[in-house]
Amino acid sequence: MLSAKSLFQEILDNDESFRLFCSIAASGESQGGWENARIAALVPQSERALAPKITRHGADEDKHGRIFNALMKKRGLEPVPVPPETDYTMLLEQGGIGLAHDKLKADQPLTVQDVVTYLAHSRVTEQRASEQMELLRKHFADHPDLGRAVKMISHDEDNHLAYCHEELLRFARAGHGRAIRRTLRETALAEIRIYRDVSLAVMSHMGRILGWSRPKAAVLVAGIHAVYAWERCAGWRRMVSLKMPERRDALGGPTTTAPGFA
């Protein structure tokens, strides 16, 4: 029976597909680490109190990248170049979602609106990350090689999502509510399209590596399109709601280490 667990188990059991999966994940996390570090450095003076949390966010992402690289190294594998069509973070940036890299590479301070845009982008993408890691934790928390990494990353992603909720609510109380709602909606609708395209590209590469039959590939493609149809119709709304999280000040301390990984 084709299921999320059996599909990922198949990817996990093959060195080439596992290497591609980890390479894509490590690249995205490392890119997120760089983006957060630049945003922390450019936060406007009025929001400097937020900089340590943004720095913590970036440090967590860097840590996740090192964990995925360590998982490959443990199996004697080297990272492979990430196919452009599978590069989620790059495609989001190219689609105008979040803050442009040209702005982050400059030395001009960001505006408060830039910070709101960053938080709205993070709220949407961290929803996706939190859900993906929750799925992996559900099926592989007890896996001898993957379990500890999955639980650690999942915990961090939940913290990141809680932080975004709390900070966006703070900005909403300060009068940015309309801009937040608009940015969240635009970001969510763009993200679900890019996520669909990336999912199709990743499944295409995995199918070639693993030799999937045409019927099996067709079922997976249909499933990806079905998820997109649901998200386009109503599912995107889960990405734009805001509520005060149970985890308050989730990024208020130093980043946690990953002993045994990096």
Secondary structure by P-SEA (a helix, b strand, c coil): cccaaaaaaaaaacaaaaaaaaaaaaaaaaaaaaaaaaaaaccccccccaaaaaaaaaaaaaaaaaaaaaaaaaaccccccccccccaaaaaaaaccccccccccccccccaaaaaaaaaaaaaaaaaaaaaaaaaaaccccccccaaaaaaaaaaaaaaaaaaaaaaaaaaaacaaaaaaaaaaaaaaaaaaaaaaaaaaaaaaaaaaacccaaaaaaaaaaaaaaaaaaacccccccccccccccccccccccccccccc
